Amino acid sequence: MVEGGSTRAYIGSFTSGGGRGITTATVDPATGALTPLDGAADGLPNPSWLALAPRTGVLYALSETDDGAVAAYRRTPQGVTLLGRPVPSGGTGPTHLSVAGGRLLTAHYGSGTVTSLPLGADGTPGGPPSVLTHRGSGPDPDRQQGPHAHQVLSDPSGRWVLSVDLGTDSVRVCTLEPGSGELHMHAETALRAGSGPRHLAFHPAGKVVYVLHELEPQLTVCRWDAADGRLVPVGEVAVLPADAPSGARPYPSVPAVSPDGRFLRAAVRGADLIVTLSLADGPEKPQPVDAVECGGTWPRDLVADPSRRRLYVCNEWSGDVTWFDADPLTGRLQRTGRLEVPAAACVLFDWS
């Protein structure tokens, strides 16, 4: 929150593509419009994913580079400022990070590793990291020659850490040791060979997981057992409508579940669509109900407004964050605004 109680949005971008780093914006509560604050935090190359610590309010960013680094930021009236120096993330080509168990977790596409870094009393990340190395490959010779960890996050119970690997067509379930912060493999769930799972999202009830695949425009529905740490696939759903435009190959990016658990949405790059699926028949039975143009090109990230009124989409190649009004009954989207953000990669909101 900024002074006066306004909600903030943080937008990460690829500096290698002309982005400004981390842009901070205020959110108009009536219209959802984003207004950037002065300046941008450009001290970290390619901050393509952000995470906010729930208790301290510290903002974390990864540097999606060959070397790989993470950094912490504190909020200021003008935006954010670096808190300490960036530190190595413990792998190459990081793509996702999250906060769990007092540690900073990072998934690395390049090295196929997931790392856990300690956090200081002030929230700054330190080292050395604990490293868990994924093993395996997939049938796609160009994209699956080895492991490519793409996302890592804890389950709603906080007992388990799940990592999604595009290269091995699987989701791993790990434990996070409270003292050492070490990650240990508990179970691995195999998904369709060649599908390239990229990101997952939990249903708010915490018993169903939706895994979105990058190499196939499909969604795998899984049951989640938090007691045993088991992920069990129960079905697959196509995320592209039958009348979707042909031509460019579709590359789904991220799923997002509405806060009330009534709708599931998926961003599809290439087709440049946002697809809405209804969960009215139950969390395990998503049904496509709508597909709209993303408002730009290459939708890399999307975030639901907790009020259920809006959806925000980061369009990387067209360089913007576009927002939509969401009908709370039908789930249908109507585009209502746009903020220019060159090479936009992700958007994160501080709703606290």
Secondary structure by P-SEA (a helix, b strand, c coil): ccccbbbbbbbbbccccccccbbbbbbcccccbbbbccccccccccccbbbbcccccbbbbbccccccccbbbbbcccccccccccccccccccccccccccbbbbbbccccbbbbbbbcccccccccbbbbbbbbcccccccccccccccccccccccbbbbbbccccbbbbbbbcccccbbbbccccccccccccccccccccccbbbbbbccccbbbbbbbccccbbbbbcccccccccccccccbbbbccccccccccbbbbbbcccbbbbbbbccccccbbbbcccccccccccccccccccccbbbbbbcccbbbbbbbbcccccbbbbccbbbbccccccccccc
